Amino acid sequence: MSYYRKSVYRSPTGSSKPEVLGSEILQRLLNHDVNLGGSFIEATGSQGSAKTSVLLFFAEYNMNVYPKEKVFWSNPYKAPMQFLRLQEDQWHIFVKEGSNVTFHDRAKRLRQVHPANLSYFKSYDDLYDNAIPGKCNAVFFGDRKEWIDFMGYIVSVGEWTAVFFDELSEIASGYSSGDDWRKIGEFSLTLKELRKCLVTCVVNSQSSSDTDHRVRTKLMAKIFLPGAKSDGKSRVHQQAIDNLVVDRQNGNESWIEMDGRFGLVVWSDVYPPSKVSWEARCDGLQR
């Protein structure tokens, strides 16, 4: 069974060999096969390169093709909530009780808003059990680093689950120290278990180097969008990335790499801006 949101991902029919290879790799990452397991994928590129569209595409694919599975989304604070670009009936917000998380309208001087499709949870069991299959469950813990512990919980469940991180470096910074550095080390060990624990995790970043190297080494696939920086270990050279075509009408090219193979995928940013421009905060700001 296949699913492609119109114009987000260009079908390989009649395409070049690099696009056919790119399609094969992408299909492997999208399809759920218990013999192959889950995956850990990073989309990287400059602002406006379609990183968010890649995350939304993977999320919407999972929601439509595997509607019985649970999808979780981690959004930065004090930044646009990108999952709102999905249809309103495709997402639900979960907030940890006592976290002091509030939501604000960026178009109205950060006036506080109260989303209707919002629920509170007390524990990881509570959150996971009440997450809605076939929807994008956006979770706010207050401290975004709590996602490290929740990912440990998810891999212990043993069922197909998809998790999306917008700007992973905020959680696993490459410049951490002390307790944060040790916690990220635990996170990297959890990510190593994704394949056999049937978890797909898709993240994005403007620069891979901003993310802790112990986390980066667990990546199974990378999507290089225009403006991305090669880490020197990839078979995709920087010159090939620099030559990617940026086309607002027909879509931005990207290289997709997995297991030593790489190909070309073209993405179009067809997820329109949300009708509302909301952000989450956890500092008690009231306006």
C-alpha positions in Angstrom: 0.0 0.0 0.0 1.3 3.4 -0.9 0.4 7.0 0.1 1.8 10.2 -1.2 0.4 13.6 -0.2 -0.1 15.4 -3.5 3.1 17.2 -4.6 5.1 16.7 -1.4 7.1 13.8 -2.7 7.5 13.5 -6.5 6.7 10.0 -7.8 9.6 8.2 -9.4 7.6 7.3 -12.6 9.8 8.2 -15.5 12.4 9.7 -13.3 16.2 9.5 -13.4 18.2 6.6 -11.8 19.1 8.7 -8.8 15.4 9.5 -8.2 14.5 5.8 -8.5 17.2 4.9 -5.9 15.9 7.7 -3.7 12.4 6.4 -4.0 13.5 2.9 -3.0 15.3 4.2 0.1 12.4 6.4 1.1 9.9 3.5 0.6 12.1 1.3 2.9 11.9 4.0 5.6 8.2 4.5 5.2 7.1 0.9 5.2 6.8 -1.1 8.4 8.4 -4.6 8.2 9.0 -6.4 11.5 12.0 -8.1 9.9 13.6 -4.8 9.2 12.3 -2.9 12.2 12.2 0.8 13.0 14.6 3.6 11.9 16.3 6.8 13.0 16.2 9.5 10.3 17.5 13.1 10.2 16.5 15.8 7.7 19.0 18.6 7.7 19.2 21.8 5.7 19.0 25.6 5.8 15.9 27.5 6.8 13.2 27.2 4.2 14.7 24.1 2.6 11.5 22.0 3.4 12.8 20.3 6.6 9.4 20.8 8.3 7.6 19.4 5.2 9.7 16.2 5.5 8.7 15.7 9.1 5.0 16.4 8.3 5.1 14.1 5.3 6.5 11.2 7.4 3.9 11.9 10.1 1.0 12.1 7.8 2.1 9.0 5.9 2.2 7.1 9.2 -1.2 8.4 10.3 -2.9 7.5 7.0 -1.2 4.2 6.1 -1.0 2.9 9.7 -4.0 4.5 11.5 -3.9 2.1 14.4 -0.4 3.2 15.4 0.5 6.1 17.7 2.4 9.2 16.5 4.1 11.6 18.9 5.5 15.1 18.1 8.0 17.2 20.1 7.9 20.9 19.4 10.3 23.6 20.6 9.0 26.2 23.0 8.7 29.9 22.0 8.6 28.8 18.4 5.7 28.1 15.9 3.9 24.8 16.5 4.5 23.3 13.2 2.1 20.4 13.6 -0.7 22.9 13.3 0.0 22.9 9.6 -1.8 19.5 9.5 -5.6 19.5 9.4 -7.2 20.4 12.7 -8.7 16.9 13.1 -5.3 15.3 12.6 -3.7 16.5 15.8 -4.2 16.6 19.6 -2.2 18.3 22.3 -1.1 16.6 25.6 0.3 18.6 28.5 1.8 17.3 31.7 -0.1 18.2 34.8 1.6 20.9 36.9 4.1 21.7 34.1 3.0 25.3 33.8 2.8 25.0 30.0 0.7 27.7 28.3 -0.1 28.5 24.7 0.0 31.9 23.1 -1.0 33.6 19.8 2.1 35.0 18.1 -0.2 37.2 15.9 -1.8 38.9 18.9 1.1 40.0 21.1 1.3 36.5 22.7 -2.2 36.6 24.1 -2.9 33.3 25.9 -5.1 30.9 24.0 -6.8 27.7 25.2 -6.8 24.9 22.5 -10.0 22.9 22.5 -8.3 19.6 21.6 -6.1 19.4 24.6 -5.7 16.8 27.4 -3.6 16.6 30.5 -1.7 13.5 31.7 0.0 12.5 35.0 2.4 9.7 33.9 3.9 8.1 30.9 1.4 5.2 31.2 -1.4 7.8 31.2 0.1 9.6 28.2 0.7 6.5 26.1 -2.6 4.9 26.9 -4.6 8.0 26.0 -2.6 9.0 22.9 -4.9 8.8 19.9 -4.0 6.3 17.2 -3.9 7.8 13.7 -3.4 11.4 15.0 -0.4 13.5 15.7 -0.1 13.7 19.5 1.9 16.8 20.4 3.3 16.4 23.8 4.6 19.2 26.2 6.3 18.1 29.4 7.5 21.6 30.4 11.1 20.5 30.4 11.8 19.4 26.9 14.6 17.1 28.0 12.0 14.8 29.6 11.6 13.4 26.1 14.8 11.4 26.8 13.0 9.4 29.5 9.8 9.1 27.6 11.7 7.7 24.6 13.0 5.1 27.0 9.5 4.3 27.9 8.4 4.0 24.2 11.0 1.5 23.3 9.9 -0.7 26.2 6.3 -0.9 24.8 7.2 -3.1 21.9 4.8 -1.9 19.3 5.1 0.2 16.2 5.3 3.9 17.2 6.5 7.0 15.4 8.2 10.0 17.1 9.0 13.3 15.5 11.5 15.9 16.9 11.5 19.4 15.6 15.0 20.7 16.3 16.5 17.7 18.2 19.6 19.7 19.2 17.6 21.4 21.9 17.2 18.1 23.6 20.6 16.5 22.7 22.9 19.5 22.4 26.4 18.9 21.1 27.7 21.4 23.7 26.3 19.9 26.9 28.2 19.0 30.1 27.6 17.5 33.5 24.3 15.8 34.2 22.9 16.8 30.7 25.9 15.1 29.0 25.3 11.9 31.0 21.6 12.0 30.2 22.2 12.4 26.5 24.5 9.4 26.7 21.5 7.4 28.0 19.4 8.8 25.2 21.9 7.6 22.6 21.7 4.1 24.0 17.9 4.3 23.7 18.1 5.4 20.1 20.3 2.3 19.4 17.3 0.1 20.2 14.8 1.7 17.8 15.2 -0.8 15.0 14.5 -3.9 17.1 11.8 -2.1 19.2 9.8 -1.1 16.1 10.1 2.7 16.7 10.5 5.2 13.8 12.1 8.5 14.9 12.4 11.4 12.5 14.2 14.5 13.5 15.3 17.7 11.8 18.1 20.3 12.3 19.7 23.2 10.5 23.2 21.7 11.3 23.9 18.1 12.4 26.9 19.4 14.4 24.6 21.0 16.9 23.5 17.6 18.0 25.6 15.4 20.3 27.9 13.1 18.3 26.8 10.1 20.4 23.3 10.6 19.1 24.4 11.3 15.5 26.3 8.0 15.3 23.0 6.2 15.8 21.4 7.7 12.7 20.3 5.1 10.2 19.4 7.4 7.3 20.0 11.1 6.5 18.1 13.5 4.2 20.4 16.3 2.9 18.3 19.3 1.9 19.7 22.5 0.3 22.0 24.3 2.7 22.9 21.1 4.6 26.5 20.4 5.7 28.0 17.0 5.1 29.7 15.5 8.1 32.6 14.2 6.1 31.7 10.6 6.8 28.8 10.5 4.4 29.1 9.2 0.9 27.2 12.3 -0.2 29.9 15.0 -0.7 29.4 18.6 0.1 29.6 19.6 -3.6 26.7 17.4 -4.4 24.7 19.0 -1.7 25.7 22.5 -2.9 24.4 21.6 -6.3 20.9 20.6 -5.2 18.3 22.6 -7.0 15.9 24.9 -5.1 12.7 25.3 -7.1 9.7 26.9 -5.3 7.4 25.7 -8.1 8.6 22.2 -8.7 10.2 21.4 -5.4 13.6 21.3 -3.6 15.9 18.4 -4.4 17.5 16.4 -1.6 19.9 13.5 -1.2 18.7 10.6 0.9 21.3 8.1 2.2 21.0 4.8 4.0 23.4 1.8 4.3 25.9 3.2 1.9 23.3 3.8 -0.9 22.0 7.3 -1.8 19.6 8.8 -4.2 17.6 11.9 -5.1 14.2 12.9 -3.7 12.3 16.1 -4.6 10.1 17.8 -2.0 7.6 20.5 -2.3 6.4 22.6 0.6 2.7 22.2 0.1 1.7 22.3 3.8 0.2 25.8 4.0 0.9 28.0 7.0 -1.6 27.3 9.8 -4.6 29.6 10.1 -3.3 30.4 13.6 0.2 31.1 14.8 0.5 29.6 18.2 3.5 28.8 20.4 4.0 27.0 23.7 5.7 28.5 26.7 6.5 27.1 30.2 7.5 30.3 32.0 4.0 31.4 33.1 3.9 34.4 30.8 0.4 35.9 30.8 -0.6 38.5 28.2 
